[in-house]
Amino acid sequence: MEDYNKKCGKCGVEKPHTEFNRHKANKDGLQHRCKSCVKELNKQYRLSNPEYGKLWLQSNPNYSREW
């Protein structure tokens, strides 16, 4: 794959294509938001929905890890 830059749809910053996750459905095969923007959106969601993680672990016991 050639090195090229892509503009993030959220922050508007032009970044290398390696800063975007893959997404087969898109024409270029990459997501429209950069990894750092996606990380921040996921963090905001987790903080605003703390019960979601607990409910998900209860309904998916095979995925919980032993520490």
Sequence and secondary structure as in RCSB ss.txt:
>XXXX:A:sequence
MEDYNKKCGKCGVEKPHTEFNRHKANKDGLQHRCKSCVKELNKQYRLSNPEYGKLWLQSNPNYSREW
>XXXX:A:secstr
    EEE TTT  EEEGGGEEE TTSTTSEEEEEHHHHHHHHHHHHHH HHHHHHHHHH GGG    
